[in-house]
């Protein structure tokens, strides 16, 4: 079952998959639905925990020696993100990185940002909230002061919904980095053929969901033909991937190490700067 579902639909689909021993490919929702002990569930859009752990590794690799300031609004999700980083820092390899957490009101000002920045050091400013509107305001105000305060901006995966705005003049200057598990630059031959097909028959440009639907269907249909009834044991096989380098890994409970479900752990880190985008990792 390849499904584009809501958060509320993940659990019933997963229960049906387990009962009938049919793999359920959750293509869109970054949520496990509270599912446990279900080897037939595959979460393609990584959960918030996986996203945050990936951000931690990325920051630790490239910016561990920089001042790290997490700007955020107050809320339970923001506290959850902090808890993930603190827990992961205790088990990750290398020295734990030190974040400075700054709570801001929705109508924060530039002065409330600059008091936590150093004009003599390259600061890394991290959005510690999933609120994309808050993130947009944060990125815009930081971009406006980047000449006086050298900085890099790192956002949450929800920033994928606002990236088109980063080509506007008010975001010019600093590098803006965020993660995306489904990045496709559309430069390969197949992507160009799909673009041409849409332009010729539908007079439109295919959305990212078109490419995701195509590659997910192709990948798992091919695996079904290849492995038949044994497909559930080969959900992480990479033989038929198209645009995205999925990394399907088992999610294990602690401390029993029992299989809960499978999840895509691949994250692309994308950098916007002066209207141009490219992958960092």
KANORSUL-V447333 format. One record per residue. RES is the residue in one small letter. SS is DSSP state (helix for helix, strand for strand, loop for the rest). BURIAL is I if it has 16 or more other ideal C-beta (glycine too) atoms within 10 Angstrom, else O. Layout:
# KANORSUL-V447333
[[RES	SS	BURIAL] [RES	SS	BURIAL]]
This chain:
# KANORSUL-V447333
[[x	loop	O] [x	strand	I] [x	strand	I] [x	loop	O] [x	loop	I] [x	loop	O] [x	helix	O] [x	helix	O] [x	helix	O] [x	helix	I] [x	helix	I] [x	helix	O] [x	helix	I] [x	helix	I] [x	helix	I] [x	helix	O] [x	helix	I] [x	helix	I] [x	helix	O] [x	helix	O] [x	loop	O] [x	loop	O] [x	loop	I] [x	strand	I] [x	strand	I] [x	strand	I] [x	loop	I] [x	loop	I] [x	loop	I] [x	loop	I] [x	loop	I] [x	loop	I] [x	loop	I] [x	loop	O] [x	loop	I] [x	loop	O] [x	loop	O] [x	loop	I] [x	loop	I] [x	loop	I] [x	strand	I] [x	strand	I] [x	strand	I] [x	loop	I] [x	loop	I] [x	loop	I] [x	loop	I] [x	helix	I] [x	helix	I] [x	helix	I] [x	helix	I] [x	helix	I] [x	helix	I] [x	helix	I] [x	helix	I] [x	helix	I] [x	helix	I] [x	helix	I] [x	helix	I] [x	helix	I] [x	helix	O] [x	helix	I] [x	loop	I] [x	loop	O] [x	loop	O] [x	loop	I] [x	loop	I] [x	strand	I] [x	strand	I] [x	strand	I] [x	strand	I] [x	strand	I] [x	loop	I] [x	loop	O] [x	loop	O] [x	helix	O] [x	helix	O] [x	helix	I] [x	helix	O] [x	helix	O] [x	helix	I] [x	helix	I] [x	helix	O] [x	helix	I] [x	helix	I] [x	helix	O] [x	helix	O] [x	helix	I] [x	helix	I] [x	helix	O] [x	helix	O] [x	loop	O] [x	loop	O] [x	loop	O] [x	loop	O] [x	loop	O] [x	loop	I] [x	loop	O] [x	loop	I] [x	strand	O] [x	strand	I] [x	strand	I] [x	strand	O] [x	loop	I] [x	loop	O] [x	loop	O] [x	loop	O] [x	loop	I] [x	loop	O] [x	helix	O] [x	helix	O] [x	helix	O] [x	helix	I] [x	helix	O] [x	loop	O] [x	loop	I] [x	loop	I] [x	loop	O] [x	loop	O] [x	loop	O] [x	loop	O] [x	loop	O] [x	strand	I] [x	strand	I] [x	strand	I] [x	strand	I] [x	strand	I] [x	loop	I] [x	loop	I] [x	loop	I] [x	loop	I] [x	helix	I] [x	helix	O] [x	helix	I] [x	helix	I] [x	helix	I] [x	helix	I] [x	helix	I] [x	helix	I] [x	helix	O] [x	helix	I] [x	helix	I] [x	helix	I] [x	helix	I] [x	loop	I] [x	loop	I] [x	loop	O] [x	loop	O] [x	loop	I] [x	loop	I] [x	strand	I] [x	strand	I] [x	strand	I] [x	strand	I] [x	loop	I] [x	loop	I] [x	helix	I] [x	helix	I] [x	helix	I] [x	helix	I] [x	helix	O] [x	loop	I] [x	helix	I] [x	helix	O] [x	helix	O] [x	helix	I] [x	helix	O] [x	loop	O] [x	helix	O] [x	helix	O] [x	helix	I] [x	loop	O] [x	loop	I] [x	loop	I] [x	loop	O] [x	strand	I] [x	strand	I] [x	strand	I] [x	strand	I] [x	strand	I] [x	loop	I] [x	loop	I] [x	loop	I] [x	loop	I] [x	loop	O] [x	loop	O] [x	loop	O] [x	loop	O] [x	helix	O] [x	helix	O] [x	helix	I] [x	helix	O] [x	helix	O] [x	helix	I] [x	helix	I] [x	helix	O] [x	helix	O] [x	helix	O] [x	helix	O] [x	helix	O] [x	helix	O] [x	loop	O] [x	loop	O] [x	loop	O] [x	loop	O] [x	loop	I] [x	loop	O] [x	helix	O] [x	helix	O] [x	helix	O] [x	helix	I] [x	helix	I] [x	helix	I] [x	helix	I] [x	helix	I] [x	helix	I] [x	helix	O] [x	helix	O] [x	helix	I] [x	helix	I] [x	helix	O] [x	helix	O] [x	helix	I] [x	helix	O] [x	helix	O] [x	helix	O] [x	helix	O] [x	helix	O] [x	helix	O] [x	helix	O] [x	helix	I] [x	helix	I] [x	helix	O] [x	helix	O] [x	loop	I] [x	loop	O] [x	loop	I] [x	loop	O] [x	loop	O] [x	loop	O] [x	loop	O] [x	loop	I] [x	loop	I] [x	loop	I] [x	loop	O] [x	loop	I] [x	loop	O] [x	strand	I] [x	strand	O] [x	strand	O] [x	strand	I] [x	strand	O] [x	loop	O] [x	loop	O] [x	loop	O] [x	loop	O] [x	loop	O] [x	loop	O] [x	strand	O] [x	strand	I] [x	strand	I] [x	strand	I] [x	strand	I] [x	strand	I] [x	loop	I] [x	loop	I] [x	loop	I] [x	strand	I] [x	strand	I] [x	strand	I] [x	strand	I] [x	strand	I] [x	strand	I] [x	loop	O] [x	loop	O] [x	strand	O] [x	strand	O] [x	strand	O] [x	strand	O] [x	loop	O] [x	loop	O]]
